[in-house]
Amino acid sequence: MLKLKRGDVLLIVILLVLGSAWLLFRQALESRQSYDPAKLVAEINVNGELYKSVPLDSGEQNIDIRTEYGHNILKVYDHGIQMIYADCPKKISMQMGFISQPNETIICVPNRVYVEIVPNGAPDPAEDGIDAYVR
């Protein structure tokens, strides 16, 4: 039987507190991040290659993806995207829900479909955090 000493318990508690603080800090930073929903696109990749890039402000539409790996249907609406059909066994990608913010993803591993929300076009210079270059 494994017996924990006082130092072991203290180390575990410290690591849990530091990990929790880091996660809360990241969540606070991401929640303050602003973005324009009209400038977001959903990049749909199948087997590691770009299948289609869909602007999220284009209105409601269904995207039918039929490949040798399987069949998926994505629905674009309300400045976001959701997997509404997948013929894979566990249908985990359908449970990932509606995504509408940058860096959110939907992944269907058996069908090799990867959907990610990304900003459209070149980054705004005011958003990259660079004020000046020094030589």
Biotite code that builds the C-alpha atoms (Angstrom):
import biotite.structure as struc

atoms = struc.array([
    struc.Atom([0.000, 0.000, 0.000], chain_id="A", res_id=1, res_name="MET", atom_name="CA", element="C"),
    struc.Atom([1.261, 3.465, -0.910], chain_id="A", res_id=2, res_name="LEU", atom_name="CA", element="C"),
    struc.Atom([1.666, 5.808, 2.037], chain_id="A", res_id=3, res_name="LYS", atom_name="CA", element="C"),
    struc.Atom([1.733, 9.560, 1.370], chain_id="A", res_id=4, res_name="LEU", atom_name="CA", element="C"),
    struc.Atom([3.910, 11.778, 3.514], chain_id="A", res_id=5, res_name="LYS", atom_name="CA", element="C"),
    struc.Atom([3.170, 15.362, 4.511], chain_id="A", res_id=6, res_name="ARG", atom_name="CA", element="C"),
    struc.Atom([5.497, 16.710, 1.776], chain_id="A", res_id=7, res_name="GLY", atom_name="CA", element="C"),
    struc.Atom([3.766, 14.630, -0.906], chain_id="A", res_id=8, res_name="ASP", atom_name="CA", element="C"),
    struc.Atom([0.354, 15.988, 0.047], chain_id="A", res_id=9, res_name="VAL", atom_name="CA", element="C"),
    struc.Atom([1.724, 19.544, 0.159], chain_id="A", res_id=10, res_name="LEU", atom_name="CA", element="C"),
    struc.Atom([3.274, 19.156, -3.311], chain_id="A", res_id=11, res_name="LEU", atom_name="CA", element="C"),
    struc.Atom([-0.006, 17.812, -4.745], chain_id="A", res_id=12, res_name="ILE", atom_name="CA", element="C"),
    struc.Atom([-1.987, 20.700, -3.247], chain_id="A", res_id=13, res_name="VAL", atom_name="CA", element="C"),
    struc.Atom([0.485, 23.295, -4.573], chain_id="A", res_id=14, res_name="ILE", atom_name="CA", element="C"),
    struc.Atom([0.367, 21.796, -8.072], chain_id="A", res_id=15, res_name="LEU", atom_name="CA", element="C"),
    struc.Atom([-3.440, 21.738, -8.046], chain_id="A", res_id=16, res_name="LEU", atom_name="CA", element="C"),
    struc.Atom([-3.620, 25.384, -6.915], chain_id="A", res_id=17, res_name="VAL", atom_name="CA", element="C"),
    struc.Atom([-1.095, 26.518, -9.561], chain_id="A", res_id=18, res_name="LEU", atom_name="CA", element="C"),
    struc.Atom([-2.870, 24.567, -12.316], chain_id="A", res_id=19, res_name="GLY", atom_name="CA", element="C"),
    struc.Atom([-6.261, 25.964, -11.345], chain_id="A", res_id=20, res_name="SER", atom_name="CA", element="C"),
    struc.Atom([-4.888, 29.515, -11.193], chain_id="A", res_id=21, res_name="ALA", atom_name="CA", element="C"),
    struc.Atom([-3.361, 29.122, -14.673], chain_id="A", res_id=22, res_name="TRP", atom_name="CA", element="C"),
    struc.Atom([-6.651, 27.841, -16.148], chain_id="A", res_id=23, res_name="LEU", atom_name="CA", element="C"),
    struc.Atom([-8.645, 30.680, -14.568], chain_id="A", res_id=24, res_name="LEU", atom_name="CA", element="C"),
    struc.Atom([-6.123, 33.232, -15.869], chain_id="A", res_id=25, res_name="PHE", atom_name="CA", element="C"),
    struc.Atom([-6.362, 31.860, -19.431], chain_id="A", res_id=26, res_name="ARG", atom_name="CA", element="C"),
    struc.Atom([-10.152, 31.821, -19.290], chain_id="A", res_id=27, res_name="GLN", atom_name="CA", element="C"),
    struc.Atom([-10.215, 35.450, -18.100], chain_id="A", res_id=28, res_name="ALA", atom_name="CA", element="C"),
    struc.Atom([-7.915, 36.507, -20.951], chain_id="A", res_id=29, res_name="LEU", atom_name="CA", element="C"),
    struc.Atom([-9.989, 34.683, -23.570], chain_id="A", res_id=30, res_name="GLU", atom_name="CA", element="C"),
    struc.Atom([-13.265, 36.122, -22.292], chain_id="A", res_id=31, res_name="SER", atom_name="CA", element="C"),
    struc.Atom([-11.914, 39.683, -22.648], chain_id="A", res_id=32, res_name="ARG", atom_name="CA", element="C"),
    struc.Atom([-10.738, 39.054, -26.203], chain_id="A", res_id=33, res_name="GLN", atom_name="CA", element="C"),
    struc.Atom([-12.934, 40.933, -28.660], chain_id="A", res_id=34, res_name="SER", atom_name="CA", element="C"),
    struc.Atom([-13.690, 39.821, -32.191], chain_id="A", res_id=35, res_name="TYR", atom_name="CA", element="C"),
    struc.Atom([-16.004, 40.765, -35.014], chain_id="A", res_id=36, res_name="ASP", atom_name="CA", element="C"),
    struc.Atom([-18.338, 37.864, -35.881], chain_id="A", res_id=37, res_name="PRO", atom_name="CA", element="C"),
    struc.Atom([-18.600, 39.168, -39.454], chain_id="A", res_id=38, res_name="ALA", atom_name="CA", element="C"),
    struc.Atom([-14.858, 38.576, -39.967], chain_id="A", res_id=39, res_name="LYS", atom_name="CA", element="C"),
    struc.Atom([-14.816, 34.945, -38.825], chain_id="A", res_id=40, res_name="LEU", atom_name="CA", element="C"),
    struc.Atom([-14.698, 31.897, -41.099], chain_id="A", res_id=41, res_name="VAL", atom_name="CA", element="C"),
    struc.Atom([-14.978, 28.176, -40.451], chain_id="A", res_id=42, res_name="ALA", atom_name="CA", element="C"),
    struc.Atom([-12.145, 26.230, -42.056], chain_id="A", res_id=43, res_name="GLU", atom_name="CA", element="C"),
    struc.Atom([-13.231, 22.676, -42.792], chain_id="A", res_id=44, res_name="ILE", atom_name="CA", element="C"),
    struc.Atom([-10.389, 20.189, -43.233], chain_id="A", res_id=45, res_name="ASN", atom_name="CA", element="C"),
    struc.Atom([-10.777, 16.590, -44.375], chain_id="A", res_id=46, res_name="VAL", atom_name="CA", element="C"),
    struc.Atom([-7.818, 14.260, -43.950], chain_id="A", res_id=47, res_name="ASN", atom_name="CA", element="C"),
    struc.Atom([-5.527, 17.218, -43.210], chain_id="A", res_id=48, res_name="GLY", atom_name="CA", element="C"),
    struc.Atom([-6.364, 19.183, -46.373], chain_id="A", res_id=49, res_name="GLU", atom_name="CA", element="C"),
    struc.Atom([-8.594, 22.258, -46.635], chain_id="A", res_id=50, res_name="LEU", atom_name="CA", element="C"),
    struc.Atom([-11.994, 21.140, -47.898], chain_id="A", res_id=51, res_name="TYR", atom_name="CA", element="C"),
    struc.Atom([-13.848, 24.451, -47.691], chain_id="A", res_id=52, res_name="LYS", atom_name="CA", element="C"),
    struc.Atom([-13.650, 27.824, -45.980], chain_id="A", res_id=53, res_name="SER", atom_name="CA", element="C"),
    struc.Atom([-17.080, 29.193, -45.027], chain_id="A", res_id=54, res_name="VAL", atom_name="CA", element="C"),
    struc.Atom([-17.778, 32.762, -43.826], chain_id="A", res_id=55, res_name="PRO", atom_name="CA", element="C"),
    struc.Atom([-19.980, 32.648, -40.746], chain_id="A", res_id=56, res_name="LEU", atom_name="CA", element="C"),
    struc.Atom([-21.982, 35.736, -41.715], chain_id="A", res_id=57, res_name="ASP", atom_name="CA", element="C"),
    struc.Atom([-23.245, 34.243, -44.979], chain_id="A", res_id=58, res_name="SER", atom_name="CA", element="C"),
    struc.Atom([-26.622, 33.188, -43.609], chain_id="A", res_id=59, res_name="GLY", atom_name="CA", element="C"),
    struc.Atom([-28.014, 29.757, -42.914], chain_id="A", res_id=60, res_name="GLU", atom_name="CA", element="C"),
    struc.Atom([-26.690, 26.877, -45.002], chain_id="A", res_id=61, res_name="GLN", atom_name="CA", element="C"),
    struc.Atom([-25.936, 23.167, -44.799], chain_id="A", res_id=62, res_name="ASN", atom_name="CA", element="C"),
    struc.Atom([-22.582, 21.768, -45.899], chain_id="A", res_id=63, res_name="ILE", atom_name="CA", element="C"),
    struc.Atom([-22.687, 18.135, -47.016], chain_id="A", res_id=64, res_name="ASP", atom_name="CA", element="C"),
    struc.Atom([-19.310, 16.350, -46.747], chain_id="A", res_id=65, res_name="ILE", atom_name="CA", element="C"),
    struc.Atom([-19.172, 12.944, -48.425], chain_id="A", res_id=66, res_name="ARG", atom_name="CA", element="C"),
    struc.Atom([-15.738, 11.352, -48.592], chain_id="A", res_id=67, res_name="THR", atom_name="CA", element="C"),
    struc.Atom([-14.259, 7.883, -48.620], chain_id="A", res_id=68, res_name="GLU", atom_name="CA", element="C"),
    struc.Atom([-14.004, 8.158, -44.812], chain_id="A", res_id=69, res_name="TYR", atom_name="CA", element="C"),
    struc.Atom([-17.676, 8.904, -44.137], chain_id="A", res_id=70, res_name="GLY", atom_name="CA", element="C"),
    struc.Atom([-20.561, 11.343, -44.342], chain_id="A", res_id=71, res_name="HIS", atom_name="CA", element="C"),
    struc.Atom([-20.989, 14.529, -42.282], chain_id="A", res_id=72, res_name="ASN", atom_name="CA", element="C"),
    struc.Atom([-23.365, 17.483, -42.452], chain_id="A", res_id=73, res_name="ILE", atom_name="CA", element="C"),
    struc.Atom([-22.481, 20.865, -40.957], chain_id="A", res_id=74, res_name="LEU", atom_name="CA", element="C"),
    struc.Atom([-25.012, 23.640, -40.425], chain_id="A", res_id=75, res_name="LYS", atom_name="CA", element="C"),
    struc.Atom([-23.948, 27.308, -40.529], chain_id="A", res_id=76, res_name="VAL", atom_name="CA", element="C"),
    struc.Atom([-26.300, 29.712, -38.709], chain_id="A", res_id=77, res_name="TYR", atom_name="CA", element="C"),
    struc.Atom([-26.269, 32.604, -36.204], chain_id="A", res_id=78, res_name="ASP", atom_name="CA", element="C"),
    struc.Atom([-22.585, 33.435, -36.926], chain_id="A", res_id=79, res_name="HIS", atom_name="CA", element="C"),
    struc.Atom([-21.473, 29.911, -35.981], chain_id="A", res_id=80, res_name="GLY", atom_name="CA", element="C"),
    struc.Atom([-21.377, 26.289, -37.112], chain_id="A", res_id=81, res_name="ILE", atom_name="CA", element="C"),
    struc.Atom([-22.531, 22.921, -35.754], chain_id="A", res_id=82, res_name="GLN", atom_name="CA", element="C"),
    struc.Atom([-22.205, 19.273, -36.804], chain_id="A", res_id=83, res_name="MET", atom_name="CA", element="C"),
    struc.Atom([-25.792, 18.057, -37.290], chain_id="A", res_id=84, res_name="ILE", atom_name="CA", element="C"),
    struc.Atom([-25.058, 14.631, -38.810], chain_id="A", res_id=85, res_name="TYR", atom_name="CA", element="C"),
    struc.Atom([-22.161, 12.193, -38.660], chain_id="A", res_id=86, res_name="ALA", atom_name="CA", element="C"),
    struc.Atom([-22.272, 8.544, -39.657], chain_id="A", res_id=87, res_name="ASP", atom_name="CA", element="C"),
    struc.Atom([-19.461, 7.563, -37.279], chain_id="A", res_id=88, res_name="CYS", atom_name="CA", element="C"),
    struc.Atom([-20.329, 5.094, -34.481], chain_id="A", res_id=89, res_name="PRO", atom_name="CA", element="C"),
    struc.Atom([-20.149, 7.254, -31.331], chain_id="A", res_id=90, res_name="LYS", atom_name="CA", element="C"),
    struc.Atom([-21.195, 10.620, -32.844], chain_id="A", res_id=91, res_name="LYS", atom_name="CA", element="C"),
    struc.Atom([-18.950, 12.580, -30.477], chain_id="A", res_id=92, res_name="ILE", atom_name="CA", element="C"),
    struc.Atom([-18.564, 15.385, -33.022], chain_id="A", res_id=93, res_name="SER", atom_name="CA", element="C"),
    struc.Atom([-22.312, 16.026, -32.874], chain_id="A", res_id=94, res_name="MET", atom_name="CA", element="C"),
    struc.Atom([-22.087, 16.381, -29.094], chain_id="A", res_id=95, res_name="GLN", atom_name="CA", element="C"),
    struc.Atom([-19.431, 19.125, -29.391], chain_id="A", res_id=96, res_name="MET", atom_name="CA", element="C"),
    struc.Atom([-22.267, 21.529, -30.101], chain_id="A", res_id=97, res_name="GLY", atom_name="CA", element="C"),
    struc.Atom([-22.411, 24.957, -31.685], chain_id="A", res_id=98, res_name="PHE", atom_name="CA", element="C"),
    struc.Atom([-19.125, 26.868, -32.068], chain_id="A", res_id=99, res_name="ILE", atom_name="CA", element="C"),
    struc.Atom([-18.847, 30.569, -32.867], chain_id="A", res_id=100, res_name="SER", atom_name="CA", element="C"),
    struc.Atom([-15.646, 31.964, -31.318], chain_id="A", res_id=101, res_name="GLN", atom_name="CA", element="C"),
    struc.Atom([-12.051, 31.929, -32.614], chain_id="A", res_id=102, res_name="PRO", atom_name="CA", element="C"),
    struc.Atom([-10.023, 28.769, -31.965], chain_id="A", res_id=103, res_name="ASN", atom_name="CA", element="C"),
    struc.Atom([-13.074, 26.627, -31.149], chain_id="A", res_id=104, res_name="GLU", atom_name="CA", element="C"),
    struc.Atom([-13.096, 23.279, -32.953], chain_id="A", res_id=105, res_name="THR", atom_name="CA", element="C"),
    struc.Atom([-15.261, 20.337, -33.945], chain_id="A", res_id=106, res_name="ILE", atom_name="CA", element="C"),
    struc.Atom([-13.429, 17.084, -34.656], chain_id="A", res_id=107, res_name="ILE", atom_name="CA", element="C"),
    struc.Atom([-14.783, 13.861, -36.163], chain_id="A", res_id=108, res_name="CYS", atom_name="CA", element="C"),
    struc.Atom([-11.861, 11.441, -35.909], chain_id="A", res_id=109, res_name="VAL", atom_name="CA", element="C"),
    struc.Atom([-13.277, 8.416, -37.790], chain_id="A", res_id=110, res_name="PRO", atom_name="CA", element="C"),
    struc.Atom([-14.303, 10.598, -40.752], chain_id="A", res_id=111, res_name="ASN", atom_name="CA", element="C"),
    struc.Atom([-11.143, 12.750, -40.495], chain_id="A", res_id=112, res_name="ARG", atom_name="CA", element="C"),
    struc.Atom([-13.108, 16.015, -40.401], chain_id="A", res_id=113, res_name="VAL", atom_name="CA", element="C"),
    struc.Atom([-11.674, 18.989, -38.500], chain_id="A", res_id=114, res_name="TYR", atom_name="CA", element="C"),
    struc.Atom([-13.553, 22.308, -38.278], chain_id="A", res_id=115, res_name="VAL", atom_name="CA", element="C"),
    struc.Atom([-11.973, 25.411, -36.716], chain_id="A", res_id=116, res_name="GLU", atom_name="CA", element="C"),
    struc.Atom([-13.176, 29.007, -36.365], chain_id="A", res_id=117, res_name="ILE", atom_name="CA", element="C"),
    struc.Atom([-10.463, 31.436, -37.510], chain_id="A", res_id=118, res_name="VAL", atom_name="CA", element="C"),
    struc.Atom([-10.289, 35.177, -38.275], chain_id="A", res_id=119, res_name="PRO", atom_name="CA", element="C"),
    struc.Atom([-10.686, 35.995, -41.972], chain_id="A", res_id=120, res_name="ASN", atom_name="CA", element="C"),
    struc.Atom([-7.966, 37.778, -43.906], chain_id="A", res_id=121, res_name="GLY", atom_name="CA", element="C"),
    struc.Atom([-4.868, 39.577, -42.690], chain_id="A", res_id=122, res_name="ALA", atom_name="CA", element="C"),
    struc.Atom([-4.606, 40.377, -39.000], chain_id="A", res_id=123, res_name="PRO", atom_name="CA", element="C"),
    struc.Atom([-5.421, 43.897, -37.911], chain_id="A", res_id=124, res_name="ASP", atom_name="CA", element="C"),
    struc.Atom([-2.164, 45.701, -36.955], chain_id="A", res_id=125, res_name="PRO", atom_name="CA", element="C"),
    struc.Atom([-3.861, 47.119, -33.857], chain_id="A", res_id=126, res_name="ALA", atom_name="CA", element="C"),
    struc.Atom([-4.606, 43.588, -32.637], chain_id="A", res_id=127, res_name="GLU", atom_name="CA", element="C"),
    struc.Atom([-1.166, 41.983, -32.955], chain_id="A", res_id=128, res_name="ASP", atom_name="CA", element="C"),
    struc.Atom([0.285, 43.920, -30.021], chain_id="A", res_id=129, res_name="GLY", atom_name="CA", element="C"),
    struc.Atom([3.325, 45.242, -31.912], chain_id="A", res_id=130, res_name="ILE", atom_name="CA", element="C"),
    struc.Atom([3.829, 48.986, -31.538], chain_id="A", res_id=131, res_name="ASP", atom_name="CA", element="C"),
    struc.Atom([7.174, 49.426, -33.280], chain_id="A", res_id=132, res_name="ALA", atom_name="CA", element="C"),
    struc.Atom([10.254, 47.584, -34.513], chain_id="A", res_id=133, res_name="TYR", atom_name="CA", element="C"),
    struc.Atom([13.658, 48.395, -33.036], chain_id="A", res_id=134, res_name="VAL", atom_name="CA", element="C"),
    struc.Atom([16.982, 47.701, -34.713], chain_id="A", res_id=135, res_name="ARG", atom_name="CA", element="C"),
])
